[in-house]
Amino acid sequence: MKSMFRFVYLVILMCCTTPGYAQIAFTEHIISTNYNNPWYVFGIDMENDSDIDIVTSGRFGHCLTWWENIDNLNFTQHDISTTSYYAMGVHAVDIDDDSDVDVLCASQTLGVELWVNDGGQSFTRMIIANWAYANRLDVEDVDSDGDHDVLAVCCEASSPMVGWIENEGNLNFTPHIVKDNWDNVNCVYATDLDQDDDVDILASASQAGDLSWFENDGSENFTEHIILDTPARPSSVYADDVDGDGDIDVLCTVCLLDRVLWFENDGNETFTQHVVGTGFSRPHTVRTADIDDDNDTDVIGAAINSNEIAWWENNGAIPPQWTKHVITGSFGGATGIDVKDVDNDGDLDVLGAAQFANSIKWWENSNTAISENSLELIESARNFPTIVAGPLPAVEGRRNKVFDITGRQIDFPNPKPGIYFVRIEGGHLHKIVKVK
């Protein structure tokens, strides 16, 4: 499927006419240091006021909270729930298509919770899957019917499993189990891995020692393919086009090896293992984004035992070589991360949750990767920076999403001038600037 976005846009890349080099520094900002055992964090504009608010879970506080962004430096706490027992994974999306943001929470006691927003940030709880020990969540249109379905893993109890929850509209949901009795399954991520225009599922299971992808046949029947089988306890999974060759690669953290790995897809779903980073003690979460705005895929991770949030700079080689940059090494029990433009300045900042420190923070990106010399505007798609008038083709067979600077997904036919981020299915965010 090929789609077009027709507009005039400015592409800002590292290959400017005058060389410029990334000099990334991060400034720490505290949101809270008194939030009981936070695990995950998610950035989105909750109230449609054009800034990034933050949604968090507090496992021992049984809390689900959104933090209102007042001025990027000050956040006001609004507890959605204090009875989301052992709250873990969080996600926020307009799941009922009423133009406000609803919140999802994985409660290890209650199952998968949907908190329906009435439009004024008052929330009503629904249990959409009574799955004990629900742990992490993702959201994608699994059955290609135009709405948001929910994916979840349940890590313990009598039936650890990965499944998806079908959104049938009008707040009706049907749970489907993809694989059960899968020991300590701990992470799920949805993407069209084989590029056949349906949604496949990636998941990791630490005790079972598996990193697997589940191939969707187009009718939501799933076939498991094991990418990695190891006793070293895979702890999270993500996907992106790491090497820039047009297919979707897989990333994974491996707890007992203290490693972040990526698996190169040859285009036919045969994977070759590569190391991103080592010495990252008890890694818990991995993400990707173009942190230094040089048009390649960087990697971000959180590690519990080394109390770290770090990013690995991709040098653009084939295969990529990586340089580690520590954002913080004193974030006690770092667990959850997200990457959003919190301060609305056009680069990507990092959000984090630390369970032992009871802390939620964000780190402001001071990206100076773009040369300070004037940008030369050349009307050619082969030169950068470039002004281009006309259609921007999406990648064949890939789903594409466009987000405004607040993290909201938008329909793109007639956007206002401004900064937008385009995510090609399975890929990191590409920044574009609409100038007219």
C-alpha positions in Angstrom: 0.0 0.0 0.0 1.4 3.4 -1.0 0.1 6.6 0.5 0.9 10.2 -0.2 1.1 13.3 2.0 0.9 16.4 -0.2 2.4 19.5 1.3 5.4 21.7 1.2 8.0 20.5 3.7 11.5 21.2 4.9 13.7 18.1 5.5 16.4 18.8 8.1 19.2 16.2 8.1 22.8 16.0 9.1 23.9 16.1 5.5 23.7 19.9 5.3 25.8 21.9 2.9 28.2 22.8 5.7 29.2 19.9 8.0 27.9 19.9 11.6 28.5 17.4 14.3 26.3 16.2 17.2 27.1 17.8 20.5 24.3 16.3 22.6 23.9 17.3 26.2 21.0 16.6 28.4 19.7 18.7 31.3 17.8 16.9 34.0 14.4 18.1 35.2 12.5 16.6 38.1 8.8 15.8 37.9 8.6 13.9 41.2 10.9 12.2 43.7 8.1 10.9 45.9 6.1 8.6 43.6 5.8 5.1 45.0 7.7 2.6 42.9 7.2 4.0 39.4 7.7 1.6 36.5 6.6 3.1 33.2 6.2 6.5 31.7 4.4 7.7 28.6 4.3 11.2 27.1 1.3 12.6 25.3 -0.8 15.8 25.2 -3.6 14.8 27.6 -5.6 18.1 27.5 -5.1 19.3 23.9 -3.2 22.4 25.0 -0.2 21.7 22.7 2.3 20.5 25.2 3.5 17.1 26.4 1.9 15.8 29.6 3.1 12.6 31.2 1.3 9.4 32.3 2.9 7.1 34.9 2.3 3.9 36.8 3.3 3.4 40.5 3.4 -0.3 41.3 3.5 -0.2 45.1 1.4 3.0 45.3 -1.2 1.3 43.1 -1.3 4.6 41.2 -2.1 5.6 37.7 -1.3 9.3 37.3 -1.1 12.0 34.6 1.1 14.9 35.2 -0.1 18.2 33.7 2.7 20.2 32.0 2.4 23.7 33.2 5.5 25.3 31.7 7.8 22.4 30.9 9.6 22.8 34.3 6.6 22.3 36.6 4.1 19.5 36.4 0.9 19.1 38.4 -0.1 15.6 39.6 -3.5 14.3 38.8 -4.2 10.7 40.1 -6.5 8.8 37.7 -6.5 5.9 40.1 -5.1 4.8 43.5 -6.6 1.4 43.2 -4.9 0.1 40.1 -3.2 -2.6 42.2 0.4 -3.3 41.2 0.1 -0.9 38.2 2.8 -1.7 35.6 2.5 -0.8 31.9 0.8 2.3 30.7 -0.3 3.7 27.3 -2.5 6.6 26.3 -4.5 6.9 23.1 -8.0 7.9 22.0 -9.3 4.4 22.0 -13.1 5.2 21.7 -12.5 7.8 18.9 -14.2 10.7 20.7 -11.3 13.2 20.3 -9.9 12.9 23.8 -7.1 10.8 25.3 -8.0 7.6 27.2 -5.5 5.8 29.4 -4.6 2.1 29.5 -3.0 0.4 32.5 -1.7 -3.1 33.1 -2.7 -4.0 36.7 -1.1 -7.2 38.0 -4.2 -7.8 40.2 -7.1 -6.5 38.1 -5.9 -7.1 34.5 -5.9 -4.7 31.6 -7.7 -1.5 32.6 -9.1 1.1 30.2 -9.7 4.5 31.8 -12.2 6.3 29.6 -11.8 10.0 29.5 -15.1 12.0 29.5 -13.4 14.9 27.7 -12.7 16.8 30.9 -10.0 14.5 32.3 -12.4 12.6 34.5 -11.9 8.9 34.0 -14.1 5.8 34.3 -12.5 2.4 34.6 -13.3 -0.6 32.5 -11.6 -4.0 32.8 -11.2 -5.0 29.1 -9.3 -8.3 29.9 -9.3 -10.1 33.2 -5.7 -11.2 32.8 -3.8 -11.7 36.1 -0.3 -10.3 36.3 -0.7 -8.0 33.2 2.7 -6.4 32.8 3.3 -4.4 29.6 1.1 -3.0 26.9 1.2 -1.9 23.3 -1.5 -0.4 21.0 -2.0 -1.1 17.3 -4.7 -1.9 14.8 -4.2 -5.6 14.9 -7.2 -6.6 12.7 -6.9 -3.7 10.3 -10.4 -2.4 10.9 -9.4 1.2 11.5 -9.5 1.3 15.3 -7.0 0.8 18.2 -6.6 -2.7 19.6 -4.6 -3.4 22.7 -1.8 -5.9 23.2 -0.7 -7.2 26.6 1.6 -9.7 28.3 0.9 -11.4 31.6 4.2 -12.4 33.2 3.3 -14.8 36.1 0.4 -16.7 37.7 -0.9 -20.0 36.3 -1.0 -19.0 32.7 1.7 -16.5 31.6 0.7 -15.4 28.1 0.7 -12.8 25.3 -2.5 -11.7 23.7 -4.4 -9.0 22.1 -7.7 -7.3 22.9 -10.0 -6.6 20.0 -11.7 -3.3 19.9 -15.1 -3.9 18.4 -16.3 -0.3 18.8 -18.7 1.3 21.3 -16.4 0.2 24.1 -16.8 -3.5 23.5 -13.7 -5.6 23.6 -12.9 -9.3 23.0 -9.6 -10.8 24.4 -7.6 -13.2 22.2 -4.7 -15.3 23.5 -1.8 -15.7 21.0 0.4 -17.9 23.2 -0.1 -19.1 26.8 2.0 -21.0 29.3 5.0 -19.0 28.2 7.1 -18.6 31.3 7.6 -15.0 32.5 6.7 -13.3 29.2 7.5 -9.7 29.9 7.2 -7.4 26.8 5.2 -7.0 23.7 5.5 -4.8 20.6 3.4 -4.8 17.4 4.7 -4.1 13.9 4.4 -5.4 10.4 7.7 -7.3 10.6 7.3 -9.1 7.3 5.9 -6.1 5.4 2.8 -8.0 4.2 0.4 -5.2 5.3 -0.8 -6.8 8.5 0.3 -6.5 12.1 2.7 -9.1 13.6 3.6 -9.4 17.2 7.0 -9.5 18.9 7.4 -10.7 22.5 10.1 -11.7 25.0 9.9 -14.2 27.8 12.7 -14.3 30.3 12.3 -17.6 32.1 11.5 -19.4 28.8 14.5 -17.7 27.3 12.7 -16.7 24.1 12.6 -13.7 21.8 9.9 -14.5 19.3 7.8 -13.0 16.5 4.3 -14.1 15.7 3.4 -13.9 12.1 -0.1 -12.7 11.3 -1.6 -14.6 8.3 -3.9 -11.6 7.7 -6.8 -13.1 9.6 -5.3 -12.8 13.0 -4.0 -16.4 13.1 -0.4 -16.3 14.5 2.6 -18.5 13.8 5.5 -18.3 16.2 9.1 -17.8 14.9 11.9 -17.8 17.5 14.6 -15.2 16.9 16.6 -15.9 20.0 16.7 -18.8 22.4 18.9 -18.2 25.5 18.9 -18.9 29.2 20.2 -15.3 29.8 16.6 -13.9 30.2 15.5 -11.6 27.4 13.8 -8.6 29.2 12.3 -6.3 26.5 11.8 -6.0 22.8 11.3 -3.3 20.2 11.6 -2.9 16.4 12.9 -0.4 13.9 14.9 -0.2 10.7 18.2 0.0 12.5 20.5 -0.2 9.5 18.4 1.9 7.1 17.9 -0.8 4.5 14.1 -0.6 4.3 13.1 -3.6 6.4 12.3 -3.9 10.1 15.0 -5.1 12.5 14.5 -6.3 16.1 16.0 -5.0 19.3 16.2 -6.8 22.6 17.7 -6.4 26.1 19.2 -9.5 27.7 19.1 -9.3 31.5 21.9 -11.8 32.6 24.3 -10.7 29.8 23.8 -7.0 30.6 23.5 -6.4 26.9 21.4 -4.5 24.3 21.2 -6.4 21.1 19.8 -5.9 17.6 18.9 -8.5 15.1 19.4 -7.6 11.4 16.6 -8.6 9.2 17.8 -9.8 5.8 14.4 -8.9 4.3 13.1 -12.4 4.5 12.9 -12.5 8.3 16.2 -14.3 8.8 18.0 -12.5 11.6 21.7 -11.9 12.4 22.6 -10.9 15.9 24.6 -7.8 16.6 25.6 -6.1 19.9 24.6 -2.5 20.6 26.0 -2.2 24.1 27.5 -4.3 26.9 28.0 -3.7 30.7 24.4 -2.3 31.0 23.5 -4.1 34.2 20.0 -5.7 34.2 18.7 -3.8 31.2 14.9 -3.5 31.3 13.7 -1.3 28.4 14.9 -0.5 24.9 13.6 2.1 22.5 14.8 3.9 19.3 14.7 7.5 18.1 16.9 9.8 16.1 18.3 11.5 19.2 21.0 13.6 17.3 18.8 14.4 14.3 21.2 12.9 11.8 18.7 10.7 10.0 19.7 7.4 11.4 18.4 5.1 14.2 19.9 5.6 17.7 19.1 3.4 20.6 17.9 4.3 24.1 17.8 2.0 27.1 17.1 1.8 30.9 19.0 -0.5 33.2 17.8 -1.4 36.7 21.0 -2.4 38.5 23.4 0.2 36.9 20.7 2.9 37.6 21.3 4.1 34.0 19.5 5.7 31.2 21.8 5.8 28.2 21.7 6.2 24.4 23.9 4.7 21.8 24.8 6.9 18.9 24.6 5.2 15.4 27.5 6.3 13.3 25.6 5.6 10.1 27.9 2.7 8.9 26.7 -0.6 7.5 26.3 -2.3 9.9 26.1 0.5 12.4 28.8 1.1 15.0 27.7 2.4 18.3 29.0 5.0 20.8 27.4 5.0 24.3 26.4 8.2 26.0 25.1 8.1 29.6 22.2 10.4 30.2 22.2 9.5 33.9 24.0 6.9 36.0 22.3 7.7 39.3 18.6 7.0 38.6 18.0 4.2 41.1 16.3 1.2 39.5 15.7 2.8 36.1 12.9 1.0 34.4 10.7 2.9 32.0 11.6 5.4 29.3 9.8 7.3 26.6 11.1 9.7 23.9 9.0 12.9 23.2 9.6 16.6 22.5 8.7 17.7 25.9 9.7 21.3 25.6 8.4 21.8 22.1 11.7 22.9 20.6 11.9 20.5 17.8 14.2 17.8 19.2 13.5 14.7 21.1 13.8 14.6 24.9 13.9 11.6 27.2 11.4 10.6 30.0 12.3 8.1 32.7 10.9 6.3 35.7 13.0 4.8 38.4 11.5 2.3 40.8 14.0 2.4 43.7 14.4 6.2 43.6 10.7 6.7 43.5 11.5 9.3 40.8 10.1 10.5 37.5 12.3 12.8 35.5 12.8 14.1 32.0 16.0 15.1 30.3 16.1 18.1 28.0 18.0 17.5 24.7 20.2 20.4 23.7 20.9 18.9 20.3 23.3 21.1 18.3 23.7 18.6 15.5 22.6 21.1 12.8 25.3 23.4 11.7 25.0 27.0 12.8 25.8 28.1 9.3 22.9 29.2 7.1 21.0 26.4 5.4 21.1 26.4 1.7 17.8 25.7 0.1 18.1 23.6 -3.1 15.1 22.4 -5.0 16.3 18.8 -5.4 15.3 15.7 -3.4 18.9 14.5 -3.6 20.3 17.5 -1.6 19.7 18.6 2.0 18.4 20.6 3.5 15.7 20.7 0.9 12.4 22.5 0.2 10.1 20.1 -1.6 6.7 21.0 -3.0 4.5 18.1 -3.7 3.8 14.5 -2.5 5.9 12.8 0.1 5.6 9.1 -0.7 5.3 6.6 2.1 7.2 3.3 2.0 5.5 0.6 0.0 3.7 -1.8 2.3 4.3 0.1 5.5 1.8 1.8 7.7 2.6 5.4 8.4 1.6 7.6 11.3 2.0 11.4 11.7 2.2 13.1 15.0 2.2 16.7 16.0 4.7 18.1 18.4 2.5 17.2 21.4 2.6 13.5 20.5 -0.9 13.3 19.2 -1.5 11.2 16.1 -3.2 13.3 13.4 -4.8 13.0 10.0 -2.4 14.7 7.6 -4.4 16.0 4.6 -4.3 19.7 5.6 -2.1 20.3 8.6 -1.1 23.8 9.7 2.5 24.9 9.3 4.7 23.6 12.0 6.9 20.7 13.1 5.6 17.2 12.7 7.0 13.7 13.2 6.4 10.9 10.7 6.8 7.3 11.9 7.0 4.7 9.1 5.8 1.4 10.4 8.4 -0.1 12.7 10.6 2.9 12.3 11.9 5.8 14.4 10.5 9.3 14.2 11.5 11.5 11.2 11.1 15.2 11.8 9.6 17.3 9.1 8.7 21.0 9.1 5.7 22.2 7.1 6.5 25.8 6.0 3.4 26.7 4.1 
